[in-house]
Amino acid sequence: MEEIVDAIGLLCPLPLIRAQEFAKSTKPGTTFIVHATDPGVFRDFPAWCRMHGHTLVDIVEHKAEQIIEVTIELGN
């Protein structure tokens, strides 16, 4: 089961900070999902993943639920 990081209702940079905190406490290779509402995640998370060696698996906007789902696999 994938872990969920809740960043709903938070504005930049808080979704990224929540993801970073989770990443620090989790082993490499773990896949997790960030639930967010700030459209800034479309810009911020790809850059964060590149800078930290993580894999951005997917970013999906669920318009009906008004949630953006970011799936990340942690690198080393």
OpenMM code with the backbone's topology and positions (N, CA, C; nanometers):
from openmm import Vec3, app, unit

residues = "MET GLU GLU ILE VAL ASP ALA ILE GLY LEU LEU CYS PRO LEU PRO LEU ILE ARG ALA GLN GLU PHE ALA LYS SER THR LYS PRO GLY THR THR PHE ILE VAL HIS ALA THR ASP PRO GLY VAL PHE ARG ASP PHE PRO ALA TRP CYS ARG MET HIS GLY HIS THR LEU VAL ASP ILE VAL GLU HIS LYS ALA GLU GLN ILE ILE GLU VAL THR ILE GLU LEU GLY ASN".split()
positions = [
    Vec3(0.0836, -0.1190, 0.0000),
    Vec3(0.0000, 0.0000, 0.0000),
    Vec3(0.0877, 0.1248, 0.0000),
    Vec3(0.0543, 0.2211, -0.0837),
    Vec3(0.1313, 0.3440, -0.0905),
    Vec3(0.0912, 0.4385, 0.0216),
    Vec3(0.1892, 0.5101, 0.0711),
    Vec3(0.1656, 0.6099, 0.1751),
    Vec3(0.1068, 0.7356, 0.1126),
    Vec3(0.0216, 0.8039, 0.1878),
    Vec3(-0.0399, 0.9281, 0.1425),
    Vec3(0.0098, 1.0421, 0.2315),
    Vec3(0.0573, 1.1476, 0.1687),
    Vec3(0.0949, 1.2691, 0.2397),
    Vec3(-0.0136, 1.3717, 0.2104),
    Vec3(-0.0797, 1.4191, 0.3147),
    Vec3(-0.1910, 1.5125, 0.2988),
    Vec3(-0.1404, 1.6561, 0.2986),
    Vec3(-0.1555, 1.7228, 0.1843),
    Vec3(-0.1198, 1.8641, 0.1740),
    Vec3(-0.2381, 1.9448, 0.1197),
    Vec3(-0.3576, 1.8909, 0.1394),
    Vec3(-0.4782, 1.9572, 0.0900),
    Vec3(-0.4982, 2.0891, 0.1656),
    Vec3(-0.5225, 2.1949, 0.0894),
    Vec3(-0.5466, 2.3260, 0.1481),
    Vec3(-0.4204, 2.4047, 0.1791),
    Vec3(-0.3040, 2.3453, 0.1585),
    Vec3(-0.1783, 2.4134, 0.1879),
    Vec3(-0.1239, 2.4811, 0.0626),
    Vec3(-0.0650, 2.5974, 0.0799),
    Vec3(-0.0061, 2.6702, -0.0310),
    Vec3(0.1450, 2.6522, -0.0322),
    Vec3(0.2036, 2.6745, -0.1477),
    Vec3(0.3478, 2.6657, -0.1681),
    Vec3(0.4195, 2.7491, -0.0619),
    Vec3(0.5215, 2.6965, -0.0024),
    Vec3(0.5942, 2.5731, -0.0283),
    Vec3(0.5540, 2.4573, 0.0622),
    Vec3(0.4436, 2.4690, 0.1346),
    Vec3(0.4089, 2.3680, 0.2352),
    Vec3(0.3870, 2.2270, 0.1792),
    Vec3(0.3244, 2.2061, 0.0617),
    Vec3(0.3150, 2.0693, 0.0106),
    Vec3(0.4527, 2.0050, -0.0093),
    Vec3(0.5477, 2.0838, -0.0573),
    Vec3(0.6831, 2.0345, -0.0782),
    Vec3(0.7522, 2.0053, 0.0545),
    Vec3(0.7309, 2.0895, 0.1527),
    Vec3(0.7895, 2.0666, 0.2857),
    Vec3(0.7339, 1.9389, 0.3466),
    Vec3(0.6047, 1.9155, 0.3336),
    Vec3(0.5453, 1.7909, 0.3842),
    Vec3(0.6070, 1.6693, 0.3164),
    Vec3(0.6252, 1.6781, 0.1833),
    Vec3(0.6856, 1.5672, 0.1092),
    Vec3(0.8294, 1.5452, 0.1545),
    Vec3(0.9045, 1.6529, 0.1733),
    Vec3(1.0439, 1.6425, 0.2175),
    Vec3(1.0535, 1.5777, 0.3547),
    Vec3(0.9656, 1.6173, 0.4459),
    Vec3(0.9649, 1.5566, 0.5799),
    Vec3(0.9369, 1.4075, 0.5719),
    Vec3(0.8407, 1.3687, 0.4879),
    Vec3(0.8099, 1.2269, 0.4713),
    Vec3(0.9304, 1.1542, 0.4126),
    Vec3(0.9921, 1.2136, 0.3110),
    Vec3(1.1061, 1.1497, 0.2438),
    Vec3(1.2217, 1.1251, 0.3403),
    Vec3(1.2455, 1.2170, 0.4321),
    Vec3(1.3557, 1.2024, 0.5279),
    Vec3(1.3344, 1.0844, 0.6220),
    Vec3(1.2094, 1.0489, 0.6454),
    Vec3(1.1794, 0.9424, 0.7415),
    Vec3(1.1471, 0.8087, 0.6735),
    Vec3(1.1729, 0.8000, 0.5433),
    Vec3(1.1332, 0.6824, 0.4670),
    Vec3(1.2507, 0.6318, 0.3845),
    Vec3(1.2539, 0.5014, 0.3606),
    Vec3(1.3684, 0.4422, 0.2893),
    Vec3(1.3579, 0.4630, 0.1377),
    Vec3(1.4734, 0.4666, 0.0707),
    Vec3(1.4749, 0.4795, -0.0754),
    Vec3(1.3952, 0.3670, -0.1411),
    Vec3(1.3367, 0.3977, -0.2548),
    Vec3(1.2558, 0.3001, -0.3273),
    Vec3(1.1090, 0.3040, -0.2905),
    Vec3(1.0772, 0.3749, -0.1829),
    Vec3(0.9381, 0.3876, -0.1403),
    Vec3(0.8624, 0.4769, -0.2373),
    Vec3(0.7417, 0.4366, -0.2723),
    Vec3(0.6540, 0.5192, -0.3537),
    Vec3(0.5469, 0.5777, -0.2628),
    Vec3(0.5229, 0.7076, -0.2774),
    Vec3(0.4187, 0.7708, -0.1973),
    Vec3(0.3427, 0.8710, -0.2823),
    Vec3(0.2269, 0.9111, -0.2317),
    Vec3(0.1384, 1.0032, -0.3028),
    Vec3(0.1164, 1.1263, -0.2169),
    Vec3(0.1264, 1.2421, -0.2799),
    Vec3(0.0927, 1.3683, -0.2141),
    Vec3(-0.0419, 1.4131, -0.2676),
    Vec3(-0.1358, 1.4366, -0.1786),
    Vec3(-0.2650, 1.4963, -0.2156),
    Vec3(-0.2545, 1.6453, -0.1883),
    Vec3(-0.2759, 1.7260, -0.2918),
    Vec3(-0.2618, 1.8708, -0.2788),
    Vec3(-0.3736, 1.9416, -0.3542),
    Vec3(-0.3866, 2.0703, -0.3270),
    Vec3(-0.4827, 2.1533, -0.3990),
    Vec3(-0.4153, 2.2727, -0.4657),
    Vec3(-0.2917, 2.3010, -0.4309),
    Vec3(-0.2182, 2.4149, -0.4871),
    Vec3(-0.1624, 2.3779, -0.6246),
    Vec3(-0.2030, 2.4484, -0.7303),
    Vec3(-0.1527, 2.4158, -0.8637),
    Vec3(-0.0025, 2.4368, -0.8800),
    Vec3(0.0611, 2.5002, -0.7840),
    Vec3(0.2062, 2.5157, -0.7870),
    Vec3(0.2811, 2.3840, -0.7846),
    Vec3(0.2138, 2.2764, -0.7432),
    Vec3(0.2813, 2.1453, -0.7396),
    Vec3(0.3228, 2.0999, -0.8790),
    Vec3(0.2522, 2.1460, -0.9835),
    Vec3(0.2876, 2.1077, -1.1199),
    Vec3(0.4263, 2.1597, -1.1572),
    Vec3(0.4676, 2.2692, -1.0981),
    Vec3(0.5992, 2.3275, -1.1227),
    Vec3(0.7006, 2.2811, -1.0182),
    Vec3(0.6595, 2.2795, -0.8917),
    Vec3(0.7527, 2.2559, -0.7816),
    Vec3(0.8011, 2.1115, -0.7708),
    Vec3(0.7111, 2.0153, -0.7842),
    Vec3(0.7499, 1.8772, -0.7610),
    Vec3(0.8440, 1.8198, -0.8673),
    Vec3(0.8257, 1.8493, -0.9965),
    Vec3(0.9246, 1.8004, -1.0932),
    Vec3(1.0663, 1.8524, -1.0626),
    Vec3(1.0775, 1.9798, -1.0268),
    Vec3(1.2086, 2.0371, -0.9938),
    Vec3(1.2661, 1.9728, -0.8680),
    Vec3(1.1847, 1.9554, -0.7665),
    Vec3(1.2297, 1.8943, -0.6407),
    Vec3(1.2794, 1.7520, -0.6651),
    Vec3(1.2049, 1.6761, -0.7440),
    Vec3(1.2456, 1.5381, -0.7737),
    Vec3(1.3799, 1.5353, -0.8468),
    Vec3(1.3972, 1.6213, -0.9459),
    Vec3(1.5245, 1.6274, -1.0199),
    Vec3(1.6396, 1.6620, -0.9268),
    Vec3(1.6201, 1.7602, -0.8403),
    Vec3(1.7272, 1.8067, -0.7517),
    Vec3(1.7659, 1.7033, -0.6465),
    Vec3(1.6722, 1.6177, -0.6075),
    Vec3(1.6979, 1.5238, -0.4982),
    Vec3(1.7079, 1.3785, -0.5432),
    Vec3(1.7026, 1.3543, -0.6737),
    Vec3(1.7209, 1.2190, -0.7242),
    Vec3(1.6004, 1.1282, -0.7086),
    Vec3(1.4821, 1.1872, -0.6945),
    Vec3(1.3594, 1.1082, -0.6855),
    Vec3(1.2971, 1.0970, -0.8245),
    Vec3(1.2059, 1.0024, -0.8399),
    Vec3(1.1357, 0.9848, -0.9664),
    Vec3(0.9932, 1.0359, -0.9526),
    Vec3(0.9576, 1.1300, -1.0384),
    Vec3(0.8195, 1.1765, -1.0439),
    Vec3(0.7437, 1.0778, -1.1317),
    Vec3(0.6627, 0.9952, -1.0694),
    Vec3(0.5906, 0.8901, -1.1416),
    Vec3(0.4739, 0.9496, -1.2195),
    Vec3(0.3983, 1.0390, -1.1548),
    Vec3(0.2795, 1.0929, -1.2193),
    Vec3(0.2271, 1.2137, -1.1422),
    Vec3(0.1623, 1.3039, -1.2134),
    Vec3(0.0836, 1.4112, -1.1516),
    Vec3(-0.0512, 1.4103, -1.2219),
    Vec3(-0.1575, 1.3907, -1.1435),
    Vec3(-0.2923, 1.3830, -1.1992),
    Vec3(-0.3814, 1.4805, -1.1252),
    Vec3(-0.4538, 1.5612, -1.2025),
    Vec3(-0.5508, 1.6519, -1.1416),
    Vec3(-0.6890, 1.5889, -1.1507),
    Vec3(-0.7500, 1.5659, -1.0355),
    Vec3(-0.8857, 1.5128, -1.0281),
    Vec3(-0.9786, 1.6321, -1.0086),
    Vec3(-1.0276, 1.6851, -1.1189),
    Vec3(-1.1044, 1.8100, -1.1137),
    Vec3(-1.2333, 1.7961, -1.0335),
    Vec3(-1.2996, 1.6828, -1.0430),
    Vec3(-1.4258, 1.6653, -0.9703),
    Vec3(-1.4034, 1.6729, -0.8192),
    Vec3(-1.2923, 1.6150, -0.7726),
    Vec3(-1.2608, 1.6161, -0.6289),
    Vec3(-1.1786, 1.7380, -0.5893),
    Vec3(-1.1309, 1.8136, -0.6887),
    Vec3(-1.0456, 1.9298, -0.6673),
    Vec3(-0.9183, 1.8925, -0.5917),
    Vec3(-0.8595, 1.7803, -0.6322),
    Vec3(-0.7361, 1.7320, -0.5707),
    Vec3(-0.6343, 1.7036, -0.6806),
    Vec3(-0.5106, 1.7386, -0.6527),
    Vec3(-0.4001, 1.7034, -0.7397),
    Vec3(-0.3232, 1.5924, -0.6684),
    Vec3(-0.2982, 1.4847, -0.7411),
    Vec3(-0.2315, 1.3680, -0.6843),
    Vec3(-0.0933, 1.3556, -0.7483),
    Vec3(0.0107, 1.3665, -0.6660),
    Vec3(0.1489, 1.3585, -0.7119),
    Vec3(0.2075, 1.2273, -0.6600),
    Vec3(0.2527, 1.1408, -0.7520),
    Vec3(0.3112, 1.0133, -0.7131),
    Vec3(0.4620, 1.0214, -0.7324),
    Vec3(0.5368, 0.9862, -0.6268),
    Vec3(0.6818, 0.9989, -0.6255),
    Vec3(0.7439, 0.8688, -0.5758),
    Vec3(0.8520, 0.8292, -0.6413),
    Vec3(0.9337, 0.7181, -0.5915),
    Vec3(1.0642, 0.7767, -0.5408),
    Vec3(1.0967, 0.7478, -0.4155),
    Vec3(1.2157, 0.8050, -0.3547),
    Vec3(1.3425, 0.7418, -0.4105),
    Vec3(1.4371, 0.8264, -0.4438),
    Vec3(1.5687, 0.7807, -0.4872),
    Vec3(1.6596, 0.7631, -0.3677),
    Vec3(1.7872, 0.7452, -0.3959),
    Vec3(1.8858, 0.7247, -0.2868),
    Vec3(1.9152, 0.8525, -0.2224),
] * unit.nanometer
topology = app.Topology()
chain = topology.addChain("A")
for resn in residues:
    res = topology.addResidue(resn, chain)
    for name in ("N", "CA", "C"):
        topology.addAtom(name, app.Element.getBySymbol(name[0]), res)
